[in-house]
């Protein structure tokens, strides 16, 4: 019985040591505040894009949706795209906001 428990424990530890690492590619969408002009919204969108690209690993881990993965490492931000959305809260009150689509990839352990 004791040998069976030791053997089972050893197999459990060995199988977790062989968990493979996978590269995950994904994208995230961020929205800016609203602005009264399209140009202001574009500027805010490009500023937001630049700030995401300048984040360190812990900031990226917090701001990008990677929490459902195990042992996330090497987050790399790729291309980003800025578009501006036009909308009206009331008749004649046109507002603009930037939508920033960011591509990223990272390494994570696959769960068994």
Secondary structure, 3 states (H helix, E strand, C coil): CHHHHHHHHHHHHHHHHCCCEEEEEEEEEEECCCECCHHHHHHHHHHHHHHHHCCCHHHHHHHCCCCCCEEEEEEEEEEEEEEEEEEEEECCEEEEEEEEEEEEEEEEECCC
